[in-house]
Amino acid sequence: MIRKIVKIDRDKCNGCGACASACQEGAIRMIDGKAVVAREDYCDGLGNCLPACPTGAITIEEREAVPFDGNAVKAAMIAKEATDQAQTSRVPRPAAAHGCPGSMAKSIPHTGCPGSMARSLSHGAPQPAAPALATPAWESENSAPAQSALSQWPVQIKLVPVNAPYFAGADLLIAADCTAYAYAAFHRDFIAGRVTLIGCPKLDEGDYSEKLTQIVKENDIRSVTVVRMEVPCCGGLEKAARTALMNCGKCIPWQVVTIGLDGRITDRRP
């Protein structure tokens, strides 16, 4: 039959998976890093996935296609829900009834690591200015072991409490999680002196914009540094940070630093 159905331009698709998450019927799946309409009979042609696509790869076309099967979609959704519930029931629960211990806000003190103390929860010491960015350098074999400069926990954007004490007067680092693996001196040049938040817009579900807006709006954030990879899917992290800064109602200094796949800084924008 001739009907409306989703069309995905493979060349424009950046593999972010946002459309697959937005497709409630489960018609779109990620295959070989690209979004594909895997089940035409699951696609109702209404295009709920269109707004989720950051590259404009999705359109609605009218062509010969198998009929939409609402009953099959409903059965698939029920089966998925049952599977999700079964998986959730197998996850061990923490003994205490105060949430996940891994999401509890805490400071991590360090000694002998210049610029690594963002703020002490017990003393409220003022935070030193974030150091200037430097050219990456490998440690020599005879040098002292490198020390972590991470000053707080948790670091995942989705886990961090909005009103954690360490946000007071903080220089905020919002980084794509791959950047720490690509850039050799990441602790020294980016984490030291900053409160660190990491995420991956391609792998994490949802948008970071709302959470980041709350953090920036409800805390005394002194500056924001966004560190991303040069790959297109990292644009989602930069966009979320920009949205947060636009919506917070404050004038906060910020910069975007892009890391190349070879581990070098390829771009830095104020």
Secondary structure, DSSP 4 states (H G I P E B T S, - for coil): -EEEEEEE-TTT-----HHHHH-TT--EEEETTEEEE--GGG--SS-TTGGG-SS--EEEEEEE-PPP-HHHHHHHHHHHHHHHHHHHHTSPPPSSSSS-GGG--EE---SS-TT-----TTT-PPPPPPPPP----PPPTTSPPP-----EE--BTTTS-TT-GGGTTEEEEEEETTHHHHSTTHIIIIITTSEEEEE-TTTSSS-SHHHHHHHHHHS-EEEEEEEEESSGGGHHHHHHHHHHHHHS-S---EEEEEE-TTSSEEEEE-
